[in-house]
Amino acid sequence: MFNKLKELLIGKPLPNWEHKHQRLTKKVALAVFSSDALSSVAYATEEILLVLVTAGTAALSYALPIALAIIGLLAILIVSYSQTIKAYPKGGGAYSVSKDNLGTNAGLVAASALMLDYILTVAVSVAAGVAALTSALPALYPERIIIGISVIAFITIMNLKGIKESGTVFAIPTYMFIISFFIMIGIGFWRYFTGTLTPVIIQTQTEALTAISLFLILKAFAAGCTALTGVEAISNGVKAFREPESKNARITLIVMGVILAILFFGITFLIYHMHITPLHDRTIISILAENIFNGRNLMFFLIQGFTMLILMLAANTGFADFPRLCYFLARDKFLPRQFTHLGERLVFSNGIILLGVIASLLIILFKGNVHYLIPLYAVGVFTSFTLSQTGMVVKHFKDKEKNWKISAFINSLGAFVTFIALIIILYAKFVHGAWMIVIMIAILIFMFKKIHSHYTEIAKQLSVKNVVTKKIEPETHLLLVLIPSYNSCAVHALNFAKSLNSKTEALHVNLKQDETDQLLEHWKKNKVKTKLTIIKSPYRKLIEPVSEYIDKLEEQDENLNITVIIPEFVPHKWWHNLLHNQTGWAIKTAIHYRRRTHFINVQYYLKK
């Protein structure tokens, strides 16, 4: 039943040879890896205005220069990451670059920062999409948390279907978003140059709560840098592209950068010249669309609809890259090795499910509010930006490939600018929540190292390189069959044990005297020759008496190894298990950590 349900949700398993056919074309890859960066234009300008407006409406004039500075930083990043893709065609992004060139600690900082950024990408994108929906339909606002979790569940299932299938589905709304915004911006610029672009009437005059200062401008710049989140995604997922992977990834990166710059500049330009100010119950995109298209008509609702979709589907960038990052970490033994396993649909299913669960918890914790989540955003991505570019500088100086000085200069400039931006973001957002990201990065690094040390210690203990041949110590082996009552299941387990070892003993815990009496009667009647030991349990406990008895046996013979035989009957229908005690599981759990005790499950299958 479970397999049928899973097949219905995500499809039939794919064979290994299908892997190459799951690669993405540039058109589909643009939708998969760029939706996060492109969707940020829907809220990046608003984040700038929310900071500036605290100094009064006069401060909003700084919005356009700040946007131009961010676009300049975007250009540097696009060129820098194209160099990264060329140098690391197998992907891995900031983690691989930092680990290879700056050391393991730098790589783990980059990895933990990126992991947090991808988690926040999903939470922020979905929360922003729900905000766009509730702006058009305010009656849905109280249900924003349920809507957000439902969207994450949908995207999780789609990604479990496979990257090609999810990319194809999500490509349509991504391109419709781009087209509709180009139409809106195009009409807006046409009205600007023809003198028909009229300012929006300000509903409420904003009172200045603070003075215009350099810190305020830097804070607004830091808020607007959310427009750059997702720029690194393509460099992390190079292997998802069709061959030639590196070339296709670089082309897609440049196209994404151009589209992002045009949309971000166009929206900020029109909002600035139309004197639009942010409102607590409406997004500035909805205000812009209503005034560009002269009312709440079809185009207005199309803009709102496609904005909502791209914001929600921007989470797909996180789902495309987070599992891949988990793969690289698990490959290097910094995460459980389960994250290296491909699922039935040739995707890293464990990473996808983990991301969906954590992002849903964030939606619940922060009540689906974008402005609560935004202060946590961008810190991680700019940390990875800085480490990645610095790592590339070191690589250029080590390899000294053709034109390496030019490449080193580009990456040096990228490292310097992103480091300055990171300092600004940390300074501006630290007290508003960025401190949590710093703490979480430290916790993740500690976790990575503990996992790595665990795998290292296991490898050391299991290694056969330094094994010294030892004299075989004499040992005895006892099969201890647990007999709850005399029935076919218990007899089957007893016969199984005796076929393996003549030294077999039956053990019964007296929980109810009448059941014990019946067992003794059947034991005598059927002339069972196996030794039967009965333990009294006045407090009706099962695990403790069994453990104490095993302790006693081990004390008597230090060379004794015990294998506990656990008889379990298997019902025909899965739900029948709910009608029976799961004592076998409890016994196995108790035995699991005993050095000289093992267990064997002996199943007895019931007929229909």
C-alpha positions, 0 to 999 in steps of 0.5 A: 500500500505504501509503495503504491501511494509513493508511486502515485505521488512521485512516479515509478522508479527510474533505472540508473541509465536514465540519469543522463536523460534527467539533465536540464536544458538551459531554458529549464535550468534557468527556471530551476536555478534562477527562480530565487534570484529573479523572484527577489525583485518582488520584495528587494525594492520594498525592503530598501524602502522600508528602511528609508521610510523611517527617515521620512518620505524625503529619504526615499530619493536614495532608493535608486542610487542604492539599487544601482550600487546593488546592480553593480555588485551583481555584475561583479558576482556574475563575472566572478561566478562564471570563473568559479564554474569554469574552474569547478565544472563538477559543481560544489560551489562555495563549499568546494572552492573554500575547502580546496583552497582555504582549508576545511574550516573555511569550507565548513563555514561556507557550507553551513552558511549556504545550508542556512541560506537555502533553508531561508530561501524556501521559507522567505520565498513561500512567505513572500508568495503567500503575502502576494496572494493575501494582498490580492485576497485579504480574506486569506490572510489568517490562513497564511501559515496553512497555505505556506506549509501546503505550498512547501509540501507541494514543492517537496513532492514535485522535487521528489518526482525528479529535477527534470519533471519539477523543472518542466512544471515550474518553467512555465510560471517562471517565464510568465512572470518574466514576460508579465513584468517586462510588459509592466516595466515596458508600459511604465517606461513608455508612460514615463517618456511620454509624460503620462506616468502620474505619481501615486497619491500618498495615503498617509504622510510618513513621519520621520522617526530617524535622521538620514545618515550614512548608517541608514543608507548602508542599512537600506543597501543591506536590505536590498542585497536580498536581490542577490540571493540565489546568484550562486545557485547555478555554480552549485548545480553545474552537474545538473546541466546537459553537456557541455555542462560548464558552458551551458551553466555559464551562459545561463548565469549571464542570462539570469544576471541580465534579466535580474538587473533589468527587472530590479532597476525597472521596478525601482525606477518606476516606484521612485518616479511614482512616489510609491511608499510601502504599506503594511497591508499591501505589497509595493508590486501590487500598488505599482501594477494597479497604477501602471494598468489603471486599476484592478483589471486582468493585467493587475491580477495576472501580475499578482498571480505570477508574482505569487507563483514565482515567489512560491516556486523560488523555493525550488532553487533551494530544493535544487541545491540544498540536497546537492550540498548535502551530498558533497558534505556527506561524501566528505563525511561531514553529514550522514552518508544517507545524503549521498544516496539517490532516491528512486527518481534519481534525486537526493530524496533525503535532502529534499525531505529534510529541507521541506520539514525545516522550512515548514517549521520556520513558517510556523515559528515566524508565523509566515511573516516575510519581514520577520524572516528577511533579517535572517536572510543574506548573511549566509549567502554573502558569507559564501560569496566572500569565501568563494571569491577568496578561494578562487583568488588563491586558486589562481595564484596556485595554478597560474593558468592562462590570463590568471592575473585578470581572473585573479583581479576579478575574483579579488574585486568580488571578494572585497566588495562582497566582504564589505557588503557582508560587514554592512549586512551583519552590522545593520541586521545583527540586532534584528536577528542576524545574530541567530545565523552566526550562532547557527553557523557555529552549531552546524560546524560543530555538528559537521566535525562531530559527525566527521570524527565519528566516521573517522573513528569507525574507519580506524576501528574497522580498518584491516591494515594494522590487524595483528593475528591473535590467538583465538580465545575459547568461547561458548555460544548460547541461543536463548529463545524467548517464550512468551507462551506455548504456540506455533510461533514459539515452537518455530523459533525454538526449532530454528535455534536448535537447528543452529546450536545444540546449546539452546535454552528457553526463557520465559518471564512470569508476567501472569501466573495462569499463562506460566502454568499453561506454558509448563503444562504444554512443556511437560505434555509435549515432552520438550527436552530443551531447558526452560528457565522461568523468571519471576517479575513481580512488577510485571516488567519484561525488559529488566528481568531479561537483561538481569538474567543475561548479566548473570549468565555473562558473569558466570562465563566471561567467554560466553556469547549469547544470541537472543532468539525473538519469535514474532508472528507476521500478520497478513495485513499491515494494519493488524500490527497495530492490534498487537504489542511491539515487545520485540522492538523493545527487546531488540533496542535493549540488546543492541548496545550489549557487547556480548549479546546479539539477537535474531528475529524469527518470523512466523507468517500467519495465513490469510 
